[in-house]
Amino acid sequence: MIDAMDIQITKAKRSKLKDIDFNDLPFGKYFTDHMLEADFEDGDWKAPVIKPYQPLLLEPSLAALHYGQSIFEGIKAYKNKEGEAFIFRPRDNFKRFNVSAERMQMPVIPEEIFLEGMRRLIALDKDWIPAKEDYSLYIRPLMFASDQLIGVKPSESFKFMILLSPTGPYYSAPMKIYVEEKYSRAAPGGVGFAKNAGNYGASMLASAIAKKRGYDQVLWTDSVEHKWLQEVGTMNVFFIIGSKAITPSLEEGTILEGVTRDSAITVLKEMGLSVEERKISIEELMEAHKTGNLKEAFGTGTAATISMIKELRYKDSVIHFNTDGWKTAPELKKILKDIRDGSREDRHGWKFAV
Ligand SMILES: *Cc1c(COP(=O)(O)O)cnc(C)c1O
């Protein structure tokens, strides 16, 4: 067992903080002064180290590059109005990371390394957390197979890392969505519920085609009938139909179980809506639109929190929404923001102090 006290810290000689324009922070482009690294070797996790952010020296035979044993997480740290730093629901990401690890035949990571390592790293790079509204410090834990051997088999060594990237508002403009009918993201028995690197590589062609057609993202449908709705790009999806909120259910293992999805379900219920997690088809959605019952559609995810959908295309039918008159998605977004910045009570213990 690793004692969290064992984290060895080597500080950067010079901070890059002043080199970066905090008014212009494209998502995922800049990284803080330090990173965390821990290796799994000979059946055990070695003590993590925190060191200056730097390139890795790896052989081209690195197993992860060839066979895709590679997983990640996405989490955010914020500062509240008093300037105190905290992380939003990192325990849920920790649990999900290990669900992904097990599916990909990778070792689970101890809580001490993931959570305490993250807390220490952020405490060290605290000045990098932007204090501006809608800005945050994006946290990227990852793990990959680090055997240097070409052979299709589970790796015996793995590297776990945490990177930190200051980020501005992401994806916040209402989205135009294309309902995908040719390509699939996930099938039952596959890896759709895991946050493994390959899922994203596999999705890029469909997203690129949707972009060429003038859409921001695809809404994935099931791989057999292309009829049951799954999720939008890297976001879970919700529909307000009548006075109910409906989101696709998780039981087939084809949908990533979003932490923001869970926060949204909790808050929507507190707002008085009835929330249904169930199968929902594109026909049901088009029908609800025809009868005037489809009120809102939005995506949920750590990167953008809540993103409204302003246009949805299915075959030759296009649904245009006037998002200006929406009630639910903007209120949900505001409540989540208020919990983060401290203007609303954190009743569910979602904030993890740095
Ligand atoms: C990360 C991710 C989400 C959103 O999950 P959050 O925990 O809310 O950030 C949804 N779908 C996919 C495919 C994802 O990778």
The ligand as a Gaussian input file, in Angstrom:
#p B3LYP/6-31G(d) Opt

LIG

0 1
 C      -16.790000      12.273000     -20.397000
 C      -17.989000      11.950000     -21.224000
 C      -19.292000      12.355000     -20.901000
 C      -19.591000      13.292000     -19.772000
 O      -19.206000      12.822000     -18.533000
 P      -19.010000      13.854000     -17.316000
 O      -18.583000      12.991000     -16.200000
 O      -20.304000      14.508000     -17.095000
 O      -17.961000      14.808000     -17.776000
 C      -20.339000      11.910000     -21.678000
 N      -20.122000      11.133000     -22.751000
 C      -18.890000      10.734000     -23.111000
 C      -18.731000       9.864000     -24.291000
 C      -17.795000      11.144000     -22.365000
 O      -16.567000      10.788000     -22.741000

